[in-house]
Amino acid sequence: MQTRPVVWTIAGSDSGGGAGIQADLLTFHDLGVHGCSAITANTAQNTLTVAAINPLPESALQSQLDALLSDLPPLAIKIGLLANTAQVHIVADFLRGLRAQGCQVPVVYDPVAVASSGASMTEGSTGAAVVSELLPLCDVLTPNRVELEWLASAEVDSAGDILIAAKKLAGANEIALAVTGGHFDIEPGTTADLLCVPGETGITSDWLIGRKIDTRDTHGTGCTYSSAVAAILAQGYPLKDACVVANAYVRRGLRLGNSSQIGEGPGPVGHCGWPNELQDFPEVLVAGSERAKHYATFDAAAAENYAAEFVQPDTTRLGLYPVVETVEWIEKLAREGVRTLQLRIKNPGDDLREQIERAVAIGRKFDLRLFINDYWQLAIECGAYGVHLGQEDLQAADLQAIQRAGLKLGISTHGFFEMLYAWQYRPSYLATGAIYATNTKDMSGQLQGPRKLARMATLLPDYPLVAIGGINVERAPDVAASGVGSIAVVTAITQAPDYQAAVTQLRAVIE
């Protein structure tokens, strides 16, 4: 029985072992997928130069693709070096055939055009064929600055240029772009990737910023990044999560890799396992921050409400965290010794203020960590302990007013990307979900599961983290084992046959 996802690389072979299919297969293995390869060219290269590029005949490439498909169908495909227009046609026809058969797998294309040594890797007419035939069949494009210029037919000299060129390509081809930033400096001492993703409301753009790592062992970073994105997508991660984890994977390889004895030129980037330290993950730029001015994304309106560094709670482990809809439940659970609670009123009436005032009074009486969901203005006016906001609320809420009032702030997140984005605000706690499917709302596209939750928890081991979504008494032990210090529940208590027994059992697990 197959236990690991199958991922293909359609790319060139690097005789020096640092890039191409060699880097792809190392990455696939490192990230827990089974790698298959269809070789497009045998390159004669080492750490100093690319001496020759020897494209395989069309029949040789086609036979590899056919053999793999008959026995090892992919869950994701990474495409690297396509040495000539004939190879572009073969791969494009193959992808069209997959779609015709109903095989919808993510395709990640790393448009290898120029080696880091400066050597051209493709024939001159290949770019036009890529744009017209291949890009519309791909899901993610991962160019560096040189490759972005090649495909966009435009010079890219600034953050604004990168945004314009990337959005142009993304919009014209309905493809996501992850422009890697190792070839340019927007701020001294940093690198910045640009992530552009088409959606129903247009193209979203996010800068992923990291500290520049002082190393000469950078060979194969582009191949490694794109194959990491494919490997993570094959494991069911959403696109933005796959891109930030892949970014961290490469940065971890740059930081920990040791290739000083391999060749006389730039050695290969390290392949050092799943990234599990926050220092390797990028900063997701917030448009309201001063730093956004360097990246052509500053939003003056967002800056008026932007704030960071909120008051921390009295503990990093908030324990059992029931989310309830009525004030009556607040008092019942407070009497059971529950200290962390959230009042989430879905259908407010004319007595909304009165309910929040009553809840706040109960919170003071029992010394509760009581968070009010969404209604931050009333939470401030009523002197609440804290407020909880969703990602979409961050754009509308006056965070400076919440901070001035001394309220604690909790933020909902759904995966690595949103967690890193919310972390820029330094809230009082971060909640992540849905861990399991839930009856309260459809979260089918954002299920985390205990394994992904544990990977996120390792990044912030001493920070208040809350797991939420579909958690009950039976599932709670697996969630607690992830390392989070708090479990939020909704129906596991309010719809339990014996809510007092449910509270006792859940507290025993988390505490």
N, C-alpha and C positions, 0 to 999 in steps of 0.2 A: 504494500500500500504506500503510495507516494505521500511523503510527509513534508517535503519542502517544495515551495513553488518553483516552477521552471521559468527561467528568464533567459532570453537570447541576447547575444551581441552579434550584430552584423557590422564588422569593422576590419581594419587592417591589423596585421601581426607586426609587432615591434621586436626585431631581433635582439635589441638591447634589454628587453624584458621590463621596461619602465612604463610604457603606455600601451595604447591599442588593446587588443583582446587579452593580452597578459594582465594589464591593470584591471580590465573588466572582470575577468574570472576571479582574480584575487578579491575584488570588491564583493562580487556575488557570494563567494564562499564566506567572507568575513561577516556579511549581513544576513546569512542564514537562508540563501536560496541556492538552487541548483543551476549552474550556468552552462549554457550551450553556445557554440560559436559557429558562425558562417563567415569565413575569411574572404575579404575582398581583395587584399593585396599583401604580398610579402615585402615588407620594407627592409632595406639594409641600413640599419642605423645603430648608433651607440650613444653614449652620453654627450658626445661632442657634435655629432652631425647626422643628417640623413643623407646617406651616400646614394641610395637608389630606391625607387618605388616601382615595384613589379606587380601590376594589376593581374589578378587571376582572369582566365578566360570566362566569358559569359556563361558557358555551359558548366564550368566548375562552380560558380557561385549559385546558379540555379539548382544544381544537383544537391548542394548542401541544404538549401532551403527546403527542398522537397523531402529530403530524408528526415530532417528534423520534424517537419509538420506531420509526417506519417506516424510518428511514435512519441514525440516529445512536444506536444502543443504548448505554446507559451502563455504565461499570465502577464507578461510584459516583454517589450522588445526595446533594446537600445541600439541605435544606429550610429556608427562612427564614420570612419573614412570611406567614402565612395569616390573612387579614383578617377572616374570618367562618366560621361553622360550615359553610356550603355549600362553601367551599373545602376545609375539612378533610375533608368527605365525599368530594369529588372526588379529592383526593390519596390518601386511604386506599383508595378503590375501585381507583384506578390501581395502587397498590402491591400490593394483593391480586391484581389481574390479572397483574402481573409474576410474582408467586410461582407462580400457577397455570400459567404458561407455563414454569416452571422457571428463571426469571431471578433468581438469588440474588446481588444486588449489595448492598454495604454502604450503608445509609441513615443519614446524619448529620442530626439535627434540631436547629436552633438556635431555641428557642421564643421568638421575638421577641414580646414583649408590651408592653413600655414602652420608649420611646426614651430615650437618655441625657439628653435635655432634660426628661424627665418626662412627655411626652405618651403617652397610651394609644394603642397601635397596633392593637388588636383589639376586636371586639364583646365585650360582657360574658359571653356564653354560650360563647365559643370554648374556654375552658379545659377545660370538662367534656367537650366533644367530642374535644379533643386527647387527654386522658387515657384515655377509653374506646375511641376508634377508632384514633388515630394511633400512640401510643407502642408498642403491641404489634407494630407493623409496622416499627419503627425499630431500628437497631443501636446508635447512639450519640446521646446527648442532651447538649447543651452549654449549660446554663443559667447565667446569672449569679445573684447572690444574689436579686435581685428576682424573676426568672423561676422560681427554685427555690421560693420562697415561693408564687408563683402556682400552680404545679403540685402542690405538696405540701400546699397549704392550711394552712400553718403558718408562724409567725414564725421567722426564722433570725437569731440574734444572736451566736452563738459557734461555735467550731470543733466542739464537741460537737453543737450543733443542726444544723450542716451535714452532719456524718456521719450523724446519725439520719435526716434528711430524704432525703439522697441514697441511703442504703441502702434506705430504704422504697420509693422510686421504682424503684430498680434491681431489687429483689427482686420487686415486684408486677408489673413489666412485662418482666422478663428482658432488661434493656437496660443497656448501659454508660453511666455518667454521667461527664462531665468538667465539673465545676462551676468556672467561671472566677472568679478572685478579685479582679478589679479594683475591686469594689464594697465591699470590707470589709478591715479591717486586723486580723489576728490578732497579729502582731508589728509594732511601729513600723518603717516604712521597708521593708517587704516586701510582696509579694503571694503568695498561695498558691492554687493550683488543687487540687481534690480529684478524684482518679480512682478511680471505683468500677466494678469489673468482675465480673459474675457468672461463676461457674465451677462445676466439678463438686464442689468442696469448700466452696462458699459464695461470698460476695462478698469480694473483696480490695479494700482501700482504700489508696491511696497519696497523700501530699501532695507536690505539686511546688512548691517554694519558690524565689522569685527576688527580687532587689533591686528595689525600686520605682524606676521611671524618672521623673525629673522632666520632664514634657512636658505641654503642653496639647493636643497633636495625637493624640487618642485616639478620634476618631470612626471607627466601623466596626471596632473591635477584635473584637467578638463575631462579626460576619459573616466577618471575615478568618480568625479562628481555626477556625471550623467548616468553612469552605470549604478551608482548609489541611488539616484532618484528612481530608476527603473526597478531596482530590487525592493525598495520600500513601497512603491506603488503596488507591486505584485503581492505584497503582504496586506493589502487593503487599506493603507494609509491614504488620507486625502492629499491632494496635490501640494497644497501649501505646507502641510506637515512634512511631506516627503522632501520638499526643497530645503526646509530649515534643518532637518536631520542630516541630509546629504551635505549641506554647508558645514555643519558641525563635524561630520565624519572626515571631510577633507582637512579641516583645520586641526582636528586631532592628529591626523596623519602628518601634517606639517610640523606640529609641535613635538610629537613623540617619535616620529620616524628617524631612523639612524642609518643613512646610506652613504656615510662619509668615505667608506672604503670601496664603494661601487663605482668604478670608472673615474675618469679625470674631469668630467663635466658635471652638470647638475644631475644629482642622483634621483631615483624615483621617490615619489611621495610615499609615506608609510601607510600600511593597512593595519590599523591598530584596534579594531573591534568597534562595537556599537558605542557611540559617544555617550558618556554618562557623567560628564562634568559641565557645569554651567559655563565655565570659562571658554569652552569651545563653541558654544552656541552664539549666533549673531544677535545683536540688538535690532529689534524691529522698530524702525523709526516712526515716531508719533508726529503727525503733521502740525500739532500745536506747539511742539517744542522748538526752542531756539535753534537747535542743531539742524532742523529741517530746512533752514535758510540756505545751507550749503548744498542741498540736494534738489532744489527747484520744486519743493513740495510744501513749503510753509503755508499754513492756513491761518490768516490773521484772526478770523472769527473763532476758530478752535483754540487759538492761543489765549483768548480772553477768559476761557473757562478752564484751561489746562492747569493741573496741579499734580504733584507727586509727593511721595513720602507722607503717608497717612499714619495716624496714631495706631500703634500696635495693641492688640489685646493683652490681657494679663498672662497668657500662656500661648505656646505655639501648638498645643494640642487641644483643640476645642471640643473633643469628645463627641458624644451623641448630639446630633443637630437636627431635630425635627423641624419640618417646614409645614406650617398649618395655616388654615384659612380663616380661623375665627379666634376671637379674644378668649372665648371659653376654653379652647384647647391650650392656649398659653398658660392659663391659671392651673388647669388640671395637670399639665406636665411639670409646671414649676413645683407643684406640691409633691410630685414624685422625685424631686431632686434633680431634674434636668436643668442645666444652666445655660445652654446655648440654644436659641430658638430663632425662627424667622416667621414673621407674619406676612403671608402672601395672600392678599385679597384680590381675587381674579375679577369679580364683578362688583365694584364699589357702588354704594348707594349714597344717599344724601347724608348719611351718618358716618362717612369715611373718617373725618377728623375726630369725631367722638370715639370711634373704635381705636384709632391710633393712640389717642390720649389715654384711654383705658389700658391699652396694652403697655404703654410706657410706664404708667403708674404701677402695674403689676410687676414689670421688670425691675423697677426701683425697690419695690417691697421685697422681692425675692433675690435681689442682686443678680439679675439675669444679664447675659450677653444677648440682648434682643435686637435683631436686625429687622428693619422695615424694608420690604421689597418694593422697589420702583419709586415710591412716593417720597422722594428725597426732600422736596420743599416742606411737606408736612412733618417729616422726620426731624428736620431742623427746627421748625416752629414748635414742635411738641417736646423737644429736648430728648430725642431718642438716643439710645446707646450707639446704634450704627445703622447703616443703610446698605442694601445689596442691590447691585446693578448688573444688567446684562451688557454684552459687548456693544449692542446698538445704543444703549442708554448713555454710554461714555461720550458720545458725540453731542448729546442734547443736554446732559446734566451740567449744572454749575459746580464743577469739582472744587473750585476755589472756595465757594460758599460752604460746601460740605467740610472742607479742611479747616476753614476758619472757625466753624462751629464745634470743632473737636470731635466730630463723629467718626467712628470706625467705618471703613469701607471694604466691602467684599465684592468681588467681580467674578462673574461666570465665565468659564473658558471651555472650549471644546477642542482639545488637542494641543500639540506642541506650538503651532504658530500662534494661536490665540493666547496661550499661556505666556509666551515670550512677549507678545504685544501688551498684555495686561500687566506684566511684570514691570514695564517701563513706568507705570504709575505708582509702583511700590505701595499697593493697597494693604489693608490690614490682614486680609487673607485672600487666597485664590481658591475658587471652587472649580472642579473639572468634572465633566460628564458628557453624555450619559454613559455610565459604566455598563449598564445593561439596558435592554429595551424597557420602555416604561409606558404605562397606560395614560399618564398625565399629558404627554405630548409626543408627537412623532419625531424621534431622534435617530431614525434608521441610518441616516447618512453620517452620524457623528458618534457612533458607539465606540467606546474606548476599550473596554475589557480590562481585566485585572493586570494583564501583562504590560499593556501600554501605560496603564496608570502607574505601575511600579517604575517604569522607565522615566516617566515624568517626575515622580516623587524623588528619584535619586538626584535630580538637578537642584532641588531646594530642600535639603534634608532638615534644616533648622528653621523652616518657615511654615506658618499656618496654612495647611492644605486641606481641602474638604472634597471628598468624593460624593457624587450624587447621581441618582438615576437607576431605578429598577433594583435597588438594594433591599433585601429582606433578611430575616434572621438566618436563613440557610446560606445566603451568599456573603453575608457580612464577614466571616472569617477570611475568605480569600481577599476581600477588599482591605481588611485591616493588615493583612500580611504584606501589602504593597508598600507600607511605610507611612501612609497618610495618617494624620493625627485626628481626623474627624470624619464621621460618616453622616451624611444628610439623608433623611428618609422622609417620605410623604405618606403613602398608603400603608407602609409596613407597621405604622402605629395607629393612624386614624381609622383604618379599616380592619384592624386586628380584632379577633373575637374577644381578646382580653388585652387591652392596651397596656395595662400595668405589667403583665407578664412579658409583653413584647419589649417594653422599656427596660426591664430587668435583664433580659437576655441580650439585647443590643448593647447595653452599657457594659455588660460583662465581657463582651467581645472586644469592644474598642478600648476599654480602660484597662 
